[in-house]
Amino acid sequence: MLKPGSPAPALVLNDQHGKPFDLAAAWSTQHVVLFFYPKAHTNVCTQEACAFRDAYADLQARNAVVIGISRDGSASQQRFASRWNLPFTLLADVDGKARKAYEVDSFFGLVPGRITYVIGQGGIIRHAHSDLFASHEHVQQALNALDDQRTV
């Protein structure tokens, strides 16, 4: 896991519509809540994505954009977003280059990790939270980190 204070890797990945999405462009004007999840359409990942959906207005009010990344392809990400009415961007990391760049380890080498980063304007990681099983904590951790940014 990358540590706070580290520069966030600037990558371009395809979004759920198959279009290139530039992460650096996202953090040039606002904070980015970037959450890595193991697999779309699974119970815990769906709970996590829906928690970010339900807190979306609160995150936007803190000048943050939400972006989810998994190894699923764009078509699977599109179905996931559509089924659960996810209002944010989902990125396809099919080859795992984003997971590698962001140091998202696997759980016992079997299950891709679950990490949420809060990236400040300018691309510096301000907060990192990793917990494979307590997906509900990721949203609250992101909100707390964004609130902390307001006082810095």
C-alpha positions in Angstrom: 0.0 0.0 0.0 1.3 3.4 -0.9 1.8 5.7 2.1 0.3 9.2 2.7 2.6 11.8 1.3 3.5 9.7 -1.7 2.7 10.9 -5.2 -0.2 9.0 -6.7 0.7 7.2 -10.0 -0.8 8.9 -13.0 -2.5 6.3 -15.2 -5.0 6.2 -18.0 -7.4 3.3 -17.8 -10.7 2.6 -19.7 -13.8 3.4 -17.9 -17.1 1.5 -17.8 -18.0 2.9 -21.3 -14.7 1.8 -22.8 -13.3 5.3 -23.0 -9.9 6.3 -21.7 -9.9 8.0 -18.3 -6.9 10.0 -17.0 -6.5 9.9 -13.3 -4.2 12.9 -13.2 -6.8 15.1 -14.9 -9.3 14.1 -12.1 -7.0 15.2 -9.3 -6.0 18.4 -11.0 -9.2 20.2 -9.8 -10.5 18.2 -6.9 -9.8 15.4 -4.4 -10.1 11.9 -5.6 -11.5 9.0 -3.6 -10.0 6.0 -5.4 -11.2 2.6 -4.2 -9.8 -0.7 -5.4 -12.2 -3.6 -5.0 -11.7 -7.3 -5.8 -14.5 -8.1 -8.2 -17.8 -6.5 -9.4 -21.0 -8.4 -8.8 -19.8 -10.0 -5.6 -21.5 -9.5 -2.2 -18.9 -7.5 -0.3 -17.8 -5.4 -3.3 -21.5 -4.6 -4.1 -22.0 -3.5 -0.5 -18.9 -1.3 -0.7 -19.8 0.3 -4.1 -23.4 0.9 -2.8 -22.0 2.6 0.3 -20.0 4.9 -1.9 -23.1 5.5 -3.9 -25.1 6.3 -0.8 -22.5 8.8 0.4 -21.8 10.3 -3.0 -23.5 13.6 -2.3 -21.5 14.0 0.9 -18.3 13.2 -0.9 -19.1 15.7 -3.7 -19.8 18.3 -1.0 -16.2 17.8 0.1 -15.0 18.6 -3.4 -14.2 14.9 -4.1 -14.8 12.7 -7.1 -15.2 8.9 -6.5 -13.5 6.3 -8.8 -13.7 2.6 -8.4 -11.1 0.1 -9.9 -11.2 -3.6 -10.3 -9.8 -6.2 -12.7 -13.2 -6.5 -14.4 -13.4 -5.4 -18.0 -15.4 -2.4 -19.1 -18.5 -4.3 -20.1 -18.7 -6.0 -16.6 -18.1 -2.6 -15.0 -20.9 -1.1 -17.1 -23.4 -3.8 -16.0 -22.3 -3.4 -12.4 -22.8 0.4 -12.5 -26.1 0.1 -14.3 -27.5 -2.6 -12.0 -26.7 -0.7 -8.8 -27.2 2.9 -10.1 -23.6 3.8 -9.3 -23.1 7.5 -10.2 -19.3 7.5 -10.3 -16.6 6.2 -12.7 -15.5 2.6 -12.6 -12.2 1.8 -14.2 -11.1 -1.5 -15.8 -7.7 -2.7 -14.6 -7.7 -5.9 -16.6 -3.9 -6.3 -16.8 -3.4 -5.3 -13.2 -1.2 -2.3 -13.9 -3.1 0.0 -11.6 -3.0 -2.6 -8.8 0.7 -2.9 -9.2 1.4 0.8 -9.4 -0.8 1.5 -6.3 0.7 -1.5 -4.4 -2.6 -3.3 -3.9 -1.6 -6.7 -2.6 -3.6 -9.8 -2.8 -5.0 -11.6 0.3 -2.9 -14.7 0.6 -2.2 -14.4 -3.1 -5.8 -15.4 -3.9 -8.1 -12.5 -3.5 -7.2 -9.1 -4.8 -6.9 -6.5 -2.0 -9.3 -3.8 -1.1 -7.8 -0.3 -0.6 -9.2 3.2 -0.6 -6.9 6.1 -1.2 -7.8 9.8 -0.8 -5.7 11.8 -3.2 -5.4 15.5 -2.8 -5.5 18.1 -5.5 -2.1 17.9 -7.2 -1.9 14.1 -6.9 -0.5 13.5 -3.4 -1.9 10.6 -1.4 -3.4 12.1 1.8 -4.9 8.9 3.2 -4.9 5.1 2.6 -7.1 2.5 4.2 -6.9 -1.2 3.7 -9.4 -3.8 5.0 -10.6 -6.6 2.8 -13.6 -7.6 4.9 -14.9 -4.4 6.5 -15.9 -2.7 3.3 -18.3 -0.3 5.1 -15.4 1.3 6.8 -13.9 2.6 3.5 -16.5 5.3 3.0 -16.3 6.6 6.6 -12.5 6.6 6.4 -12.6 8.6 3.2 -15.1 11.1 4.6 -13.0 11.6 7.7 -9.8 12.1 5.6 -11.6 14.7 3.5 -12.8 16.5 6.6 -9.2 16.5 7.9 -8.1 18.1 4.7 -10.4 21.0 5.3 -8.5 21.9 8.5 -5.0 21.6 6.9 
